[in-house]
Amino acid sequence: MTELRLRFDFGLNAPDRACTVRDCFAPRQLESWNEADGSRVTFYPFLVILQRHGRELAAWLPYWHTIDNGFRTVQKYGQWAPFMDFRLFADLLNQAAEKGYSFAALGGPRAV
């Protein structure tokens, strides 16, 4: 079995930078919109589940955009992708569910 291992260059002396990718998810349907100049922007978000070496699971939310002006397509990487322990991510989702935000009603998954 092949493993993908990543090492993040976090600031603020964050520990446990080495991780192994456990799973990755992308939306079933992407979101796109038109810019004022007619360019088409498409948003590509991901959820990556990581096993932090020496810690619990973590959630990383990298993303990028493509901008297509009809002549060329430019890729722009999202520079501020959140990365947190999975228990924190699950806590945020569960808090939203407790306040009545229904992921199932929006066509998405239910928080567990």
N, CA and C atoms as a LAMMPS dump frame, in Angstrom:
ITEM: TIMESTEP
0
ITEM: NUMBER OF ATOMS
336
ITEM: BOX BOUNDS ff ff ff
-5.0000000000000000e+02 5.0000000000000000e+02
-5.0000000000000000e+02 5.0000000000000000e+02
-5.0000000000000000e+02 5.0000000000000000e+02
ITEM: ATOMS id mol type element x y z
1 1 1 N 0.837 -1.175 0
2 1 2 C 0 0 0
3 1 3 C 0.889 1.249 0
4 2 1 N 0.561 2.198 -0.849
5 2 2 C 1.309 3.445 -0.937
6 2 3 C 0.707 4.475 0.011
7 3 1 N 1.564 5.181 0.726
8 3 2 C 1.119 6.236 1.631
9 3 3 C 1.609 7.58 1.118
10 4 1 N 0.792 8.582 1.3
11 4 2 C 1.201 9.946 0.995
12 4 3 C 1.465 10.645 2.318
13 5 1 N 2.705 11.043 2.513
14 5 2 C 3.094 11.733 3.746
15 5 3 C 3.379 13.188 3.423
16 6 1 N 2.885 14.058 4.285
17 6 2 C 3.061 15.496 4.118
18 6 3 C 3.722 16.073 5.359
19 7 1 N 4.469 17.139 5.155
20 7 2 C 5.063 17.867 6.283
21 7 3 C 4.724 19.339 6.076
22 8 1 N 4.038 19.913 7.038
23 8 2 C 3.573 21.289 6.946
24 8 3 C 4.559 22.227 7.631
25 9 1 N 4.779 23.372 7.021
26 9 2 C 5.678 24.376 7.566
27 9 3 C 4.857 25.418 8.326
28 10 1 N 4.293 24.985 9.46
29 10 2 C 3.481 25.879 10.277
30 10 3 C 4.359 26.896 10.987
31 11 1 N 3.785 28.055 11.234
32 11 2 C 4.458 29.059 12.041
33 11 3 C 4.112 28.86 13.51
34 12 1 N 4.557 29.755 14.332
35 12 2 C 4.266 29.775 15.766
36 12 3 C 4.703 28.505 16.479
37 13 1 N 5.722 27.851 15.954
38 13 2 C 6.285 26.635 16.553
39 13 3 C 5.256 25.53 16.779
40 14 1 N 4.293 25.412 15.868
41 14 2 C 3.271 24.36 15.989
42 14 3 C 3.941 22.987 15.931
43 15 1 N 3.558 22.087 16.841
44 15 2 C 4.175 20.755 16.876
45 15 3 C 3.538 19.799 15.87
46 16 1 N 4.143 18.63 15.746
47 16 2 C 3.596 17.517 14.961
48 16 3 C 3.222 17.936 13.543
49 17 1 N 4.203 18.369 12.796
50 17 2 C 3.972 18.843 11.437
51 17 3 C 3.859 17.716 10.423
52 18 1 N 4.392 16.544 10.749
53 18 2 C 4.368 15.41 9.819
54 18 3 C 3.022 14.698 9.9
55 19 1 N 2.462 14.358 8.726
56 19 2 C 1.145 13.719 8.655
57 19 3 C 1.138 12.677 7.54
58 20 1 N 0.197 11.755 7.652
59 20 2 C -0.082 10.794 6.591
60 20 3 C -1.523 11.004 6.149
61 21 1 N -1.747 11.11 4.841
62 21 2 C -3.093 11.304 4.312
63 21 3 C -3.893 10.023 4.499
64 22 1 N -5.056 10.138 5.127
65 22 2 C -5.955 9.001 5.328
66 22 3 C -7.053 8.97 4.277
67 23 1 N -7.56 10.145 3.889
68 23 2 C -8.648 10.21 2.92
69 23 3 C -8.751 11.626 2.382
70 24 1 N -9.43 11.77 1.247
71 24 2 C -9.587 13.074 0.621
72 24 3 C -10.961 13.135 -0.032
73 25 1 N -11.605 14.296 0.079
74 25 2 C -12.942 14.474 -0.471
75 25 3 C -13.02 15.788 -1.234
76 26 1 N -13.781 15.769 -2.328
77 26 2 C -14.058 16.966 -3.118
78 26 3 C -15.568 17.045 -3.32
79 27 1 N -16.108 18.239 -3.529
80 27 2 C -17.55 18.345 -3.734
81 27 3 C -17.984 17.591 -4.988
82 28 1 N -19.182 17.072 -4.926
83 28 2 C -19.724 16.385 -6.103
84 28 3 C -20.053 17.382 -7.206
85 29 1 N -20.341 18.621 -6.816
86 29 2 C -20.634 19.676 -7.783
87 29 3 C -19.839 20.915 -7.388
88 30 1 N -19.077 21.452 -8.319
89 30 2 C -18.253 22.629 -8.043
90 30 3 C -19.069 23.908 -8.16
91 31 1 N -18.586 24.956 -7.53
92 31 2 C -19.236 26.264 -7.6
93 31 3 C -18.451 27.156 -8.553
94 32 1 N -19.168 27.839 -9.446
95 32 2 C -18.55 28.758 -10.405
96 32 3 C -19.352 30.047 -10.469
97 33 1 N -18.676 31.126 -10.896
98 33 2 C -19.35 32.404 -11.075
99 33 3 C -18.571 33.216 -12.094
100 34 1 N -19.219 34.27 -12.607
101 34 2 C -18.598 35.14 -13.599
102 34 3 C -18.07 36.405 -12.94
103 35 1 N -16.883 36.814 -13.347
104 35 2 C -16.288 38.075 -12.915
105 35 3 C -16.867 39.207 -13.768
106 36 1 N -16.642 40.445 -13.352
107 36 2 C -17.141 41.61 -14.082
108 36 3 C -16.585 41.671 -15.505
109 37 1 N -15.36 41.153 -15.707
110 37 2 C -14.742 41.187 -17.036
111 37 3 C -15.168 40.01 -17.916
112 38 1 N -16.08 39.153 -17.426
113 38 2 C -16.556 38.008 -18.197
114 38 3 C -15.801 36.721 -17.938
115 39 1 N -14.724 36.785 -17.17
116 39 2 C -13.968 35.571 -16.835
117 39 3 C -14.827 34.656 -15.969
118 40 1 N -14.616 33.36 -16.124
119 40 2 C -15.342 32.363 -15.332
120 40 3 C -14.424 31.843 -14.237
121 41 1 N -14.857 31.955 -12.976
122 41 2 C -14.093 31.483 -11.824
123 41 3 C -14.739 30.198 -11.325
124 42 1 N -13.926 29.182 -11.074
125 42 2 C -14.409 27.933 -10.487
126 42 3 C -13.63 27.678 -9.207
127 43 1 N -14.361 27.342 -8.152
128 43 2 C -13.811 27.114 -6.814
129 43 3 C -13.677 25.613 -6.583
130 44 1 N -12.477 25.163 -6.19
131 44 2 C -12.166 23.753 -5.95
132 44 3 C -11.759 23.547 -4.489
133 45 1 N -12.716 23.325 -3.588
134 45 2 C -12.358 23.041 -2.193
135 45 3 C -12.178 21.547 -1.961
136 46 1 N -11.383 21.195 -0.968
137 46 2 C -11.145 19.798 -0.6
138 46 3 C -11.199 19.652 0.91
139 47 1 N -11.513 18.455 1.344
140 47 2 C -11.356 18.07 2.747
141 47 3 C -10.378 16.914 2.754
142 48 1 N -9.257 17.094 3.431
143 48 2 C -8.243 16.042 3.539
144 48 3 C -8.184 15.619 5.002
145 49 1 N -8.372 14.321 5.239
146 49 2 C -8.272 13.763 6.583
147 49 3 C -6.846 13.247 6.746
148 50 1 N -6.161 13.724 7.771
149 50 2 C -4.756 13.392 7.999
150 50 3 C -4.576 12.731 9.358
151 51 1 N -3.621 11.815 9.406
152 51 2 C -3.187 11.261 10.692
153 51 3 C -1.929 12.014 11.07
154 52 1 N -2.025 12.825 12.11
155 52 2 C -0.849 13.564 12.56
156 52 3 C 0.066 12.604 13.289
157 53 1 N 1.322 12.606 12.952
158 53 2 C 2.281 11.72 13.603
159 53 3 C 2.446 12.172 15.045
160 54 1 N 2.076 11.308 15.962
161 54 2 C 2.168 11.63 17.376
162 54 3 C 0.909 12.253 17.949
163 55 1 N -0.153 12.38 17.128
164 55 2 C -1.4 12.995 17.61
165 55 3 C -2.599 12.327 16.96
166 56 1 N -3.752 12.979 17.122
167 56 2 C -5.008 12.478 16.586
168 56 3 C -5.141 12.805 15.101
169 57 1 N -6.327 12.486 14.562
170 57 2 C -6.649 12.873 13.198
171 57 3 C -6.764 14.387 13.104
172 58 1 N -6.568 14.903 11.893
173 58 2 C -6.704 16.332 11.639
174 58 3 C -7.488 16.528 10.347
175 59 1 N -8.06 17.721 10.199
176 59 2 C -8.764 18.106 8.977
177 59 3 C -8.001 19.266 8.34
178 60 1 N -7.739 19.142 7.047
179 60 2 C -7.071 20.198 6.278
180 60 3 C -8.026 20.57 5.156
181 61 1 N -8.2 21.839 4.891
182 61 2 C -9.165 22.312 3.901
183 61 3 C -8.48 23.129 2.802
184 62 1 N -7.631 22.487 1.99
185 62 2 C -6.986 23.229 0.904
186 62 3 C -7.999 23.553 -0.196
187 63 1 N -7.677 24.532 -0.997
188 63 2 C -8.562 24.901 -2.102
189 63 3 C -7.757 25.641 -3.158
190 64 1 N -8.328 25.733 -4.339
191 64 2 C -7.795 26.623 -5.348
192 64 3 C -8.932 27.093 -6.231
193 65 1 N -8.639 28.077 -7.063
194 65 2 C -9.594 28.611 -8.028
195 65 3 C -8.957 28.514 -9.41
196 66 1 N -9.788 28.364 -10.422
197 66 2 C -9.328 28.572 -11.788
198 66 3 C -10.075 29.782 -12.328
199 67 1 N -9.381 30.566 -13.138
200 67 2 C -9.977 31.733 -13.778
201 67 3 C -9.786 31.556 -15.275
202 68 1 N -10.902 31.413 -15.983
203 68 2 C -10.88 31.156 -17.428
204 68 3 C -11.447 32.378 -18.137
205 69 1 N -10.606 33.039 -18.945
206 69 2 C -11.064 34.232 -19.657
207 69 3 C -11.389 33.94 -21.122
208 70 1 N -11.45 32.651 -21.478
209 70 2 C -11.751 32.281 -22.854
210 70 3 C -10.515 32.048 -23.699
211 71 1 N -9.381 32.594 -23.286
212 71 2 C -8.129 32.423 -24.009
213 71 3 C -7.139 31.57 -23.231
214 72 1 N -7.176 31.696 -21.913
215 72 2 C -6.313 30.875 -21.071
216 72 3 C -6.955 30.698 -19.698
217 73 1 N -6.525 29.646 -19.017
218 73 2 C -7.016 29.353 -17.676
219 73 3 C -5.854 29.489 -16.701
220 74 1 N -6.057 30.274 -15.661
221 74 2 C -5.044 30.506 -14.635
222 74 3 C -5.489 29.801 -13.359
223 75 1 N -4.559 29.087 -12.72
224 75 2 C -4.844 28.446 -11.436
225 75 3 C -4.31 29.322 -10.312
226 76 1 N -5.139 29.523 -9.285
227 76 2 C -4.734 30.304 -8.115
228 76 3 C -4.932 29.438 -6.889
229 77 1 N -3.838 29.15 -6.187
230 77 2 C -3.899 28.315 -4.99
231 77 3 C -4.38 29.147 -3.811
232 78 1 N -5.229 28.555 -2.973
233 78 2 C -5.701 29.218 -1.754
234 78 3 C -4.605 29.211 -0.701
235 79 1 N -4.162 30.362 -0.301
236 79 2 C -3.021 30.463 0.609
237 79 3 C -3.367 30.267 2.076
238 80 1 N -4.63 30.305 2.441
239 80 2 C -4.996 30.284 3.851
240 80 3 C -5.884 29.09 4.168
241 81 1 N -5.463 27.914 3.796
242 81 2 C -6.242 26.699 4.026
243 81 3 C -6.217 26.318 5.501
244 82 1 N -7.377 26.243 6.163
245 82 2 C -7.406 25.856 7.578
246 82 3 C -6.89 24.431 7.801
247 83 1 N -6.228 24.232 8.912
248 83 2 C -5.717 22.926 9.335
249 83 3 C -5.952 22.842 10.832
250 84 1 N -6.668 21.796 11.275
251 84 2 C -6.967 21.665 12.708
252 84 3 C -7.17 20.208 13.062
253 85 1 N -7.015 19.892 14.343
254 85 2 C -7.329 18.545 14.801
255 85 3 C -8.764 18.23 14.412
256 86 1 N -9.004 16.975 14.031
257 86 2 C -10.32 16.589 13.544
258 86 3 C -11.395 16.779 14.612
259 87 1 N -11.043 16.576 15.876
260 87 2 C -12.038 16.758 16.94
261 87 3 C -12.515 18.204 16.989
262 88 1 N -11.642 19.171 16.688
263 88 2 C -12.051 20.576 16.636
264 88 3 C -12.988 20.827 15.461
265 89 1 N -12.65 20.248 14.315
266 89 2 C -13.474 20.394 13.119
267 89 3 C -14.855 19.789 13.355
268 90 1 N -14.902 18.574 13.923
269 90 2 C -16.175 17.911 14.223
270 90 3 C -16.973 18.729 15.232
271 91 1 N -16.294 19.314 16.216
272 91 2 C -16.97 20.138 17.21
273 91 3 C -17.65 21.332 16.549
274 92 1 N -16.971 21.984 15.617
275 92 2 C -17.562 23.118 14.909
276 92 3 C -18.791 22.69 14.111
277 93 1 N -18.686 21.568 13.388
278 93 2 C -19.828 21.067 12.615
279 93 3 C -20.99 20.695 13.525
280 94 1 N -20.697 20.042 14.628
281 94 2 C -21.754 19.632 15.552
282 94 3 C -22.421 20.832 16.224
283 95 1 N -21.653 21.873 16.544
284 95 2 C -22.246 23.085 17.117
285 95 3 C -23.237 23.716 16.138
286 96 1 N -22.857 23.753 14.867
287 96 2 C -23.754 24.302 13.845
288 96 3 C -25.021 23.456 13.737
289 97 1 N -24.873 22.129 13.785
290 97 2 C -26.03 21.233 13.712
291 97 3 C -26.945 21.44 14.919
292 98 1 N -26.356 21.627 16.096
293 98 2 C -27.149 21.855 17.312
294 98 3 C -27.936 23.158 17.249
295 99 1 N -27.448 24.133 16.485
296 99 2 C -28.143 25.411 16.327
297 99 3 C -29.195 25.352 15.224
298 100 1 N -29.365 24.161 14.619
299 100 2 C -30.413 23.992 13.623
300 100 3 C -29.962 24.043 12.179
301 101 1 N -28.675 24.182 11.948
302 101 2 C -28.187 24.153 10.573
303 101 3 C -28.131 22.706 10.129
304 102 1 N -29.015 22.339 9.208
305 102 2 C -29.148 20.948 8.787
306 102 3 C -28.344 20.711 7.518
307 103 1 N -27.273 19.964 7.644
308 103 2 C -26.442 19.65 6.486
309 103 3 C -27.195 18.765 5.507
310 104 1 N -28.02 17.848 6.014
311 104 2 C -28.801 16.954 5.157
312 104 3 C -29.789 17.755 4.315
313 105 1 N -30.429 18.754 4.904
314 105 2 C -31.402 19.568 4.175
315 105 3 C -30.738 20.374 3.06
316 106 1 N -29.468 20.682 3.229
317 106 2 C -28.725 21.42 2.21
318 106 3 C -28.132 20.505 1.15
319 107 1 N -28.408 19.212 1.246
320 107 2 C -27.885 18.26 0.27
321 107 3 C -26.508 17.753 0.616
322 108 1 N -26.024 18.051 1.799
323 108 2 C -24.699 17.604 2.218
324 108 3 C -24.79 16.504 3.251
325 109 1 N -23.663 16.082 3.77
326 109 2 C -23.64 14.99 4.744
327 109 3 C -24.117 15.453 6.113
328 110 1 N -24.51 14.508 6.923
329 110 2 C -24.881 14.803 8.307
330 110 3 C -23.638 14.729 9.174
331 111 1 N -23.501 15.643 10.101
332 111 2 C -22.388 15.594 11.053
333 111 3 C -22.623 14.434 12.004
334 112 1 N -21.569 13.717 12.31
335 112 2 C -21.684 12.553 13.193
336 112 3 C -21.173 12.903 14.565
